[in-house]
């Protein structure tokens, strides 16, 4: 692996941070994100994650059936257990932003240059579509306030069919696109003024929207609308050749459906790992990082358990199978019905849930743009992404997010977009859950403000392969070609990285990355992991392949 000559650039150790090697002649003049927030600010920024339950609660309940509540509960427990290893690896790099994918990528880069950008890219294209899906759903909520036959709801201009990807997929311009694009620009304007300003606005949004969301999860329990009969029989759904729905069984087809539910739920329930995206912006990264992800995880543990149980127990299977529940557009009205709301109250609930969606969009733009920014700083993604404005916001990365999502917003099937992007997310999860033991073997002496216990580390490694089972077995539940589409998009980082590394950087990594990625003068980093990372990757490929063979659609 080739890096610039460190002696020529006078690398030195920063004793205060313990782990970070600073390239004095470069970093002093390079644009940096500002240390302006505490863990509580990061909590508010990541408080949009619980609202992600609105993105796929309809799709999961309409696909899996009565076990859907168990899907959500199991998934958030897995996500919570995994989060502690992210807290550990984030503490190793207090001067970096971008989240777990950046910290994990540093473990993998020593075993193959292309492995690091794959992790970063897969995390970004999993998180970034929150903007398109969230603004699309928000537009749907707004349009639901109008008469369903009104012109504003019905006009549509089809640009091109994408049937070669999925039968009913196309690019189109309609009211959803126009309203969604406006909302996306509003979120961009809020994020443009920096993370501290965004955190304060998101605190207001969180108080206005998350509290009502929690109330919607609690009130039906005391109104006599919650019925235990809605949870039985505890078996997945079964659809015949004519798409009629009946109760299935825990056979191969039923287990495949359950795996599909676990696969899609992970996109929402694991999302609070975004709380560690702001390490380089924390005033005290050593303690703030752990507090941020722990507090965010506890909030998500509560919401992702409560809301699906109440949703199912109140609505029942028949209501959950309606088309507007599957695509998410009818979830707001369904939740209003859960508390017996009248017409005026329905619109109030829709507005509050709209704020929840906007909250999640702001969370996604803040996290995904910092992933692009740090990926550029570390030499994995194009240089232009490293620009920041006077407020410390990574505006070039934000414009990239915005442009990419305007294209996604044109697509007609948001569930397919979510599922395809989640292929990359599971790849990132696998790589990062294994990155923690690679870091321990290669950086045994590095300071760790938080160190996960050995038993939790072992569980996390096991879960990394369990997630691959969900990927291999359950991804194509959401449309034939979902797995292939996600894998193709994951591979697009290869030409992007080759352009940056071999054309822009002439085969060397930036000086700012050498201290973290290369052997330093004191030999504090070694390749003790040897062939184990390659064996882990090989085993992962086998798990996906075998689980795909075991699936039954």
DOVEXPA-23875 format. One record per residue (C-alpha): residue in one letter; chain; x, y, z. Coordinates in Angstrom, 1 decimal. Layout:
// residues N
rovex,titor,u,v,w
a,A,X,Y,Z
...
END
This chain:
// residues 553
rovex,titor,u,v,w
x,A,0.0,0.0,0.0
x,A,1.5,3.3,-1.1
x,A,1.5,6.5,1.0
x,A,3.5,9.7,0.9
x,A,6.8,9.9,2.8
x,A,5.8,10.8,6.3
x,A,9.3,12.1,7.3
x,A,9.0,14.8,4.6
x,A,5.7,16.0,6.2
x,A,6.7,15.8,9.9
x,A,4.0,13.6,11.4
x,A,3.6,13.9,15.1
x,A,1.4,12.3,17.8
x,A,-1.3,14.3,19.4
x,A,-1.1,13.4,23.1
x,A,-4.4,14.9,24.1
x,A,-6.4,12.6,21.8
x,A,-4.2,9.6,22.3
x,A,-4.8,7.9,18.9
x,A,-4.8,10.6,16.3
x,A,-1.7,11.3,14.1
x,A,-1.8,14.9,12.9
x,A,-0.2,16.0,9.7
x,A,0.7,19.4,10.9
x,A,1.7,21.0,7.6
x,A,-1.7,19.9,6.0
x,A,-4.3,19.8,8.7
x,A,-3.7,23.3,10.0
x,A,-4.7,24.8,6.7
x,A,-7.4,22.3,5.7
x,A,-11.0,23.0,6.1
x,A,-12.4,21.2,9.2
x,A,-15.8,20.6,10.7
x,A,-16.3,22.6,13.9
x,A,-16.4,21.1,17.4
x,A,-19.6,22.8,18.5
x,A,-22.0,20.1,19.9
x,A,-22.5,17.9,22.9
x,A,-24.0,14.4,22.9
x,A,-27.4,15.8,23.5
x,A,-27.2,17.8,20.3
x,A,-26.3,14.6,18.4
x,A,-29.3,12.9,20.1
x,A,-31.6,15.5,18.7
x,A,-30.0,15.3,15.3
x,A,-30.5,11.5,15.3
x,A,-34.0,11.7,16.8
x,A,-35.4,11.4,13.4
x,A,-34.6,7.7,13.3
x,A,-37.7,6.5,15.2
x,A,-39.8,8.1,12.5
x,A,-38.3,5.6,10.1
x,A,-40.9,3.2,11.4
x,A,-43.4,5.1,9.2
x,A,-41.4,4.2,6.1
x,A,-41.9,0.4,6.2
x,A,-44.4,-0.4,8.9
x,A,-47.1,-0.8,6.3
x,A,-45.0,-2.8,3.9
x,A,-43.9,-5.3,6.7
x,A,-47.3,-5.7,8.2
x,A,-48.9,-6.2,4.8
x,A,-46.3,-8.7,3.7
x,A,-45.4,-10.7,6.8
x,A,-48.8,-10.6,8.6
x,A,-49.3,-11.4,12.3
x,A,-45.7,-11.9,13.2
x,A,-44.8,-8.4,12.0
x,A,-44.7,-7.0,15.6
x,A,-42.1,-9.7,16.4
x,A,-40.1,-8.7,13.4
x,A,-39.8,-5.1,14.7
x,A,-39.1,-6.2,18.3
x,A,-36.4,-8.7,17.2
x,A,-34.8,-6.2,14.8
x,A,-34.5,-3.3,17.3
x,A,-33.0,-5.7,19.9
x,A,-30.4,-6.8,17.3
x,A,-29.7,-3.2,16.4
x,A,-29.3,-2.2,20.0
x,A,-26.8,-5.0,20.7
x,A,-24.8,-4.1,17.6
x,A,-24.6,-0.4,18.5
x,A,-22.0,-0.9,21.3
x,A,-19.3,-2.0,18.9
x,A,-19.9,1.1,16.8
x,A,-19.4,3.2,20.0
x,A,-16.0,1.4,20.5
x,A,-14.6,2.0,17.0
x,A,-15.9,5.6,16.9
x,A,-13.9,6.3,20.1
x,A,-10.7,5.3,18.3
x,A,-10.9,8.2,15.8
x,A,-12.1,11.4,17.7
x,A,-11.0,13.6,14.8
x,A,-13.1,11.9,12.1
x,A,-16.8,12.4,11.1
x,A,-18.9,10.3,8.9
x,A,-20.1,7.5,11.2
x,A,-19.4,3.8,11.7
x,A,-18.7,3.1,8.0
x,A,-15.7,5.5,8.1
x,A,-14.3,4.0,11.3
x,A,-14.8,0.5,10.1
x,A,-13.4,1.2,6.7
x,A,-10.0,2.1,8.3
x,A,-9.8,-1.5,9.6
x,A,-10.4,-3.0,6.2
x,A,-8.2,-0.7,4.1
x,A,-5.1,-2.5,5.2
x,A,-6.4,-5.7,3.7
x,A,-7.4,-4.3,0.4
x,A,-7.7,-0.8,-0.9
x,A,-11.1,-1.3,-2.4
x,A,-12.7,-2.8,0.7
x,A,-12.7,0.6,2.6
x,A,-14.7,2.6,0.0
x,A,-17.2,-0.3,-0.4
x,A,-18.1,0.0,3.3
x,A,-18.4,3.8,3.0
x,A,-20.4,3.7,-0.2
x,A,-22.8,1.1,0.9
x,A,-23.6,3.0,4.1
x,A,-24.1,6.2,2.1
x,A,-26.4,4.8,-0.6
x,A,-28.5,3.1,2.1
x,A,-28.9,6.3,4.2
x,A,-29.2,8.8,1.4
x,A,-32.5,7.5,-0.1
x,A,-34.2,8.5,3.2
x,A,-34.4,12.0,1.6
x,A,-36.3,10.7,-1.5
x,A,-38.5,8.2,0.3
x,A,-39.2,10.6,3.2
x,A,-40.1,13.6,1.1
x,A,-42.2,11.3,-1.2
x,A,-44.2,10.0,1.8
x,A,-44.5,13.5,3.2
x,A,-45.9,14.7,-0.1
x,A,-48.3,11.8,0.0
x,A,-49.4,12.9,3.5
x,A,-50.0,16.4,2.3
x,A,-51.9,15.3,-0.8
x,A,-54.1,13.0,1.4
x,A,-55.7,16.2,2.8
x,A,-57.2,16.9,-0.6
x,A,-60.1,15.2,-2.3
x,A,-58.7,11.9,-3.8
x,A,-60.3,12.8,-7.2
x,A,-58.8,16.3,-7.3
x,A,-56.6,17.1,-10.2
x,A,-53.6,17.8,-7.9
x,A,-53.8,14.1,-6.9
x,A,-54.3,12.6,-10.3
x,A,-52.1,14.3,-12.9
x,A,-48.9,12.5,-13.9
x,A,-46.3,12.6,-16.6
x,A,-44.4,9.4,-17.3
x,A,-40.9,10.0,-18.4
x,A,-39.6,6.4,-19.0
x,A,-40.4,2.9,-18.0
x,A,-37.9,0.9,-15.9
x,A,-39.5,-2.5,-16.5
x,A,-36.1,-4.0,-17.1
x,A,-35.4,-3.5,-13.4
x,A,-38.9,-4.2,-12.0
x,A,-42.1,-4.8,-13.9
x,A,-44.1,-1.7,-12.7
x,A,-41.2,0.7,-12.0
x,A,-40.9,4.0,-13.9
x,A,-39.7,7.5,-13.7
x,A,-42.5,10.1,-13.5
x,A,-43.3,13.7,-12.6
x,A,-46.4,14.3,-10.5
x,A,-47.6,16.2,-7.5
x,A,-45.6,13.9,-5.2
x,A,-42.4,14.8,-7.0
x,A,-43.0,18.6,-7.0
x,A,-44.0,18.8,-3.3
x,A,-41.2,16.3,-2.3
x,A,-38.6,18.4,-4.2
x,A,-39.7,21.6,-2.4
x,A,-39.5,19.8,1.0
x,A,-36.0,18.5,0.1
x,A,-34.8,22.1,-0.6
x,A,-36.2,23.3,2.7
x,A,-34.3,20.6,4.6
x,A,-31.2,21.5,2.6
x,A,-31.6,25.2,3.7
x,A,-31.8,24.2,7.4
x,A,-28.7,21.9,7.2
x,A,-26.8,24.6,5.3
x,A,-26.2,26.6,8.5
x,A,-24.2,23.9,10.2
x,A,-24.8,21.1,12.7
x,A,-25.4,23.2,15.8
x,A,-28.2,25.2,14.1
x,A,-29.7,22.1,12.6
x,A,-29.6,20.4,16.0
x,A,-31.6,23.2,17.6
x,A,-34.2,23.1,14.9
x,A,-34.5,19.3,15.1
x,A,-35.0,19.5,18.9
x,A,-38.1,21.6,18.2
x,A,-39.2,19.2,15.5
x,A,-38.6,16.2,17.8
x,A,-40.6,17.6,20.6
x,A,-43.5,18.5,18.3
x,A,-43.6,15.2,16.4
x,A,-42.0,12.3,18.5
x,A,-44.2,13.0,21.5
x,A,-47.4,12.7,19.5
x,A,-46.0,9.6,17.8
x,A,-45.5,8.0,21.2
x,A,-48.9,9.1,22.3
x,A,-50.4,7.4,19.2
x,A,-48.7,4.3,20.4
x,A,-50.0,4.4,23.9
x,A,-53.6,5.9,23.8
x,A,-55.2,3.0,21.8
x,A,-54.1,0.6,24.5
x,A,-56.6,2.4,26.9
x,A,-59.4,3.0,24.4
x,A,-60.6,-0.6,24.1
x,A,-59.5,-0.8,20.4
x,A,-56.5,-2.9,21.1
x,A,-57.3,-6.7,20.7
x,A,-55.1,-9.7,21.4
x,A,-57.0,-11.6,18.6
x,A,-55.1,-9.5,16.1
x,A,-51.9,-11.3,16.9
x,A,-53.2,-14.8,16.2
x,A,-52.5,-17.1,14.4
x,A,-48.8,-16.4,14.9
x,A,-47.9,-17.5,11.4
x,A,-46.7,-15.7,8.2
x,A,-49.1,-14.9,5.4
x,A,-49.4,-17.1,2.3
x,A,-50.4,-15.9,-1.2
x,A,-51.7,-18.2,-3.9
x,A,-51.3,-17.8,-7.6
x,A,-54.2,-15.3,-7.8
x,A,-52.7,-13.3,-4.9
x,A,-55.4,-14.3,-2.4
x,A,-54.1,-14.1,1.2
x,A,-54.5,-16.8,3.8
x,A,-52.6,-17.9,6.9
x,A,-49.5,-19.8,6.1
x,A,-47.1,-21.8,8.2
x,A,-43.5,-21.8,9.4
x,A,-42.3,-23.8,6.4
x,A,-39.6,-22.6,3.9
x,A,-42.0,-20.1,2.4
x,A,-43.0,-18.7,5.8
x,A,-39.4,-18.5,7.0
x,A,-38.5,-16.7,3.8
x,A,-41.3,-14.1,4.4
x,A,-40.0,-13.6,8.0
x,A,-36.5,-13.1,6.7
x,A,-37.8,-10.6,4.3
x,A,-39.4,-8.7,7.1
x,A,-36.2,-8.8,9.2
x,A,-34.3,-7.6,6.1
x,A,-36.4,-4.5,5.5
x,A,-36.9,-3.6,9.2
x,A,-33.1,-3.4,9.6
x,A,-33.1,-0.3,7.4
x,A,-35.1,1.5,10.1
x,A,-34.2,-0.1,13.4
x,A,-30.4,-0.1,12.9
x,A,-30.4,3.5,11.8
x,A,-29.6,5.2,15.1
x,A,-25.9,4.3,14.5
x,A,-26.0,7.7,12.8
x,A,-25.5,9.2,16.3
x,A,-21.7,8.5,15.9
x,A,-21.5,10.5,12.6
x,A,-20.5,13.6,14.5
x,A,-17.4,12.5,16.4
x,A,-15.2,15.3,15.0
x,A,-17.9,17.8,15.9
x,A,-18.2,16.8,19.5
x,A,-16.6,19.0,22.1
x,A,-15.7,15.9,24.2
x,A,-15.7,13.0,21.7
x,A,-14.4,10.5,24.3
x,A,-17.6,10.6,26.3
x,A,-20.1,12.3,24.0
x,A,-19.9,9.5,21.4
x,A,-21.0,6.7,23.7
x,A,-23.7,8.8,25.4
x,A,-25.1,9.9,22.0
x,A,-25.5,6.3,20.6
x,A,-26.8,4.9,23.9
x,A,-29.5,7.5,24.4
x,A,-30.5,7.3,20.7
x,A,-30.6,3.5,21.0
x,A,-32.9,3.6,24.1
x,A,-35.3,5.9,22.4
x,A,-35.4,3.6,19.3
x,A,-35.8,0.5,21.5
x,A,-38.9,2.0,23.0
x,A,-40.5,3.4,19.8
x,A,-39.8,0.5,17.5
x,A,-41.3,-1.9,20.0
x,A,-44.3,0.1,21.0
x,A,-45.6,1.5,17.7
x,A,-45.7,-1.8,15.7
x,A,-47.5,-3.6,18.5
x,A,-50.1,-0.9,19.0
x,A,-50.5,-0.5,15.2
x,A,-51.2,-4.2,14.7
x,A,-53.2,-4.8,17.8
x,A,-55.5,-1.9,16.9
x,A,-55.9,-2.2,13.1
x,A,-55.9,-6.0,12.7
x,A,-54.7,-7.9,9.6
x,A,-57.6,-6.9,7.3
x,A,-56.9,-3.2,7.6
x,A,-53.1,-3.8,7.4
x,A,-53.4,-5.5,4.0
x,A,-54.9,-2.5,2.3
x,A,-52.8,-1.0,-0.5
x,A,-52.4,2.4,1.0
x,A,-50.9,0.8,4.1
x,A,-48.3,-1.1,2.0
x,A,-47.0,1.9,0.2
x,A,-47.1,4.0,3.4
x,A,-49.4,6.8,2.1
x,A,-52.3,5.7,4.3
x,A,-50.3,5.1,7.5
x,A,-51.0,8.6,8.9
x,A,-54.8,8.3,8.4
x,A,-54.7,4.8,9.9
x,A,-52.9,6.1,13.0
x,A,-55.5,8.8,13.3
x,A,-58.3,6.2,13.1
x,A,-56.5,4.3,16.0
x,A,-57.4,7.1,18.4
x,A,-60.9,7.7,16.9
x,A,-60.0,11.1,15.4
x,A,-62.5,13.1,13.4
x,A,-61.8,14.9,10.2
x,A,-60.0,17.9,11.8
x,A,-58.0,15.7,14.2
x,A,-57.0,13.5,11.2
x,A,-55.4,16.5,9.5
x,A,-53.6,17.4,12.8
x,A,-52.2,13.9,13.1
x,A,-51.1,14.0,9.5
x,A,-49.3,17.3,10.1
x,A,-47.5,15.9,13.2
x,A,-46.5,12.7,11.3
x,A,-45.3,15.0,8.5
x,A,-43.0,16.7,11.0
x,A,-41.7,13.3,12.0
x,A,-40.8,12.5,8.4
x,A,-39.1,15.8,8.0
x,A,-37.2,15.1,11.2
x,A,-35.9,11.8,9.7
x,A,-35.0,13.5,6.4
x,A,-32.9,16.1,8.3
x,A,-31.2,13.3,10.2
x,A,-30.4,11.5,7.0
x,A,-29.0,14.5,5.2
x,A,-26.8,15.4,8.1
x,A,-25.4,11.8,8.5
x,A,-25.0,10.8,4.8
x,A,-23.4,14.1,3.8
x,A,-20.8,13.7,6.5
x,A,-20.1,10.2,5.2
x,A,-19.4,11.5,1.8
x,A,-17.3,14.4,3.2
x,A,-15.0,12.1,5.3
x,A,-14.8,9.6,2.5
x,A,-13.4,12.3,0.4
x,A,-11.0,13.5,3.1
x,A,-9.7,10.0,3.4
x,A,-9.1,9.5,-0.3
x,A,-11.9,7.1,-1.1
x,A,-14.4,9.4,-2.8
x,A,-14.0,12.3,-5.2
x,A,-12.1,15.4,-3.9
x,A,-14.9,17.9,-4.5
x,A,-17.0,16.3,-1.7
x,A,-14.5,17.6,1.0
x,A,-15.6,21.3,0.6
x,A,-17.4,22.9,3.6
x,A,-19.0,26.3,4.0
x,A,-18.4,29.0,6.5
x,A,-20.9,27.4,9.0
x,A,-18.9,24.1,8.9
x,A,-21.5,22.3,6.8
x,A,-20.2,19.9,4.0
x,A,-22.2,21.6,1.3
x,A,-20.7,19.8,-1.7
x,A,-21.7,16.5,-0.2
x,A,-25.1,17.9,0.6
x,A,-25.6,19.0,-3.0
x,A,-24.6,15.5,-4.1
x,A,-27.2,14.0,-1.8
x,A,-29.8,16.4,-3.1
x,A,-29.2,15.7,-6.8
x,A,-29.1,11.9,-6.3
x,A,-32.4,12.0,-4.4
x,A,-34.2,14.2,-6.9
x,A,-33.6,11.4,-9.4
x,A,-34.8,8.8,-6.9
x,A,-37.9,10.9,-6.2
x,A,-38.9,10.5,-9.8
x,A,-39.3,6.7,-9.3
x,A,-42.7,5.2,-8.8
x,A,-42.0,2.5,-6.2
x,A,-40.5,3.7,-2.9
x,A,-40.6,0.3,-1.3
x,A,-38.3,-1.1,-4.0
x,A,-35.9,1.8,-3.6
x,A,-35.8,1.2,0.1
x,A,-35.2,-2.6,-0.3
x,A,-32.5,-2.1,-3.0
x,A,-30.6,0.4,-0.9
x,A,-30.9,-1.9,2.1
x,A,-28.7,-4.5,0.3
x,A,-25.8,-2.0,0.7
x,A,-26.8,-1.3,4.3
x,A,-26.5,-5.0,5.3
x,A,-23.1,-5.2,3.5
x,A,-21.9,-2.2,5.5
x,A,-23.3,-3.7,8.8
x,A,-21.5,-7.0,8.1
x,A,-18.2,-5.2,7.5
x,A,-18.4,-2.9,10.5
x,A,-19.4,-5.6,13.0
x,A,-16.3,-7.5,11.9
x,A,-14.1,-4.3,11.9
x,A,-14.2,-4.1,15.7
x,A,-12.1,-7.3,16.1
x,A,-9.8,-6.3,13.3
x,A,-9.1,-3.0,15.1
x,A,-8.5,-4.9,18.4
x,A,-5.9,-7.2,16.7
x,A,-4.2,-4.4,14.7
x,A,-4.5,-1.6,17.2
x,A,-4.3,-3.3,20.6
x,A,-2.6,-0.4,22.4
x,A,-4.9,2.4,21.1
x,A,-7.0,4.3,23.6
x,A,-10.6,3.2,23.7
x,A,-12.9,5.5,25.8
x,A,-15.5,2.7,25.6
x,A,-14.6,-1.0,25.1
x,A,-17.4,-3.5,24.5
x,A,-17.2,-6.7,26.6
x,A,-16.0,-9.8,24.9
x,A,-19.3,-11.6,25.1
x,A,-21.0,-8.7,23.3
x,A,-18.3,-8.7,20.7
x,A,-18.9,-12.4,20.0
x,A,-22.6,-11.8,19.7
x,A,-22.0,-9.0,17.3
x,A,-19.9,-11.1,15.0
x,A,-22.6,-13.8,15.0
x,A,-25.2,-11.2,14.2
x,A,-23.1,-10.0,11.2
x,A,-23.8,-13.4,9.6
x,A,-27.4,-13.5,10.7
x,A,-27.9,-10.3,8.9
x,A,-26.5,-11.9,5.7
x,A,-29.0,-14.7,6.0
x,A,-31.8,-12.0,6.0
x,A,-30.1,-10.5,2.9
x,A,-29.7,-13.7,1.0
x,A,-33.1,-15.2,1.9
x,A,-35.4,-12.2,2.2
x,A,-34.3,-9.4,-0.1
x,A,-36.2,-10.5,-3.2
x,A,-39.4,-10.7,-1.3
x,A,-39.6,-7.0,-2.1
x,A,-39.4,-7.5,-5.9
x,A,-37.5,-9.8,-8.2
x,A,-34.1,-8.3,-8.8
x,A,-33.8,-6.5,-5.5
x,A,-30.6,-8.3,-4.4
x,A,-29.1,-8.0,-7.9
x,A,-29.9,-4.3,-8.1
x,A,-28.4,-3.6,-4.7
x,A,-25.2,-5.5,-5.5
x,A,-24.8,-3.7,-8.8
x,A,-25.2,-0.3,-7.1
x,A,-22.7,-1.4,-4.4
x,A,-20.1,-2.1,-7.1
x,A,-20.4,1.3,-8.6
x,A,-18.0,2.6,-6.0
x,A,-15.2,0.7,-7.8
x,A,-14.8,3.1,-10.8
x,A,-15.4,6.0,-8.4
x,A,-12.6,4.9,-6.2
x,A,-10.2,4.1,-9.1
x,A,-10.8,7.6,-10.5
x,A,-10.0,9.2,-7.1
x,A,-7.1,7.1,-6.1
x,A,-5.2,6.5,-9.4
x,A,-6.1,9.6,-11.4
x,A,-6.6,12.3,-8.9
x,A,-4.2,11.1,-6.2
x,A,-1.7,9.1,-8.5
x,A,-2.0,5.9,-6.5
x,A,-1.3,7.4,-3.0
x,A,-3.7,8.2,-0.1
x,A,-3.9,11.8,1.2
x,A,-1.5,12.8,4.0
x,A,-4.4,13.4,6.3
x,A,-5.3,9.7,6.2
x,A,-1.9,8.1,6.6
x,A,-1.8,8.2,10.4
x,A,-5.0,6.3,10.7
x,A,-4.6,3.9,7.8
x,A,-0.9,3.1,7.6
x,A,1.9,2.0,9.9
x,A,3.1,4.9,12.0
x,A,6.7,5.5,13.1
x,A,6.0,4.0,16.5
x,A,4.5,0.8,15.0
x,A,1.3,1.2,16.9
x,A,-0.6,-0.5,14.1
x,A,0.2,-4.0,12.8
x,A,-1.4,-6.6,10.5
x,A,-2.0,-9.1,13.3
x,A,-5.4,-10.1,11.8
x,A,-3.4,-11.7,9.0
x,A,-5.8,-13.8,6.7
x,A,-8.7,-13.7,9.1
x,A,-10.5,-10.7,7.4
x,A,-10.3,-12.6,4.1
x,A,-11.8,-15.7,5.7
x,A,-14.6,-13.6,7.2
x,A,-15.4,-12.1,3.8
x,A,-15.3,-15.5,2.1
x,A,-17.6,-17.0,4.8
x,A,-20.0,-14.1,4.3
x,A,-20.3,-14.7,0.6
x,A,-21.0,-18.4,1.3
x,A,-23.7,-17.5,3.8
x,A,-25.5,-15.2,1.3
x,A,-25.3,-17.8,-1.5
x,A,-26.6,-20.7,0.7
x,A,-29.4,-18.7,2.3
x,A,-30.4,-17.5,-1.2
x,A,-30.7,-21.2,-2.3
x,A,-32.8,-22.0,0.7
x,A,-35.3,-19.2,0.0
x,A,-38.7,-20.1,-1.4
x,A,-40.8,-17.4,-3.1
END
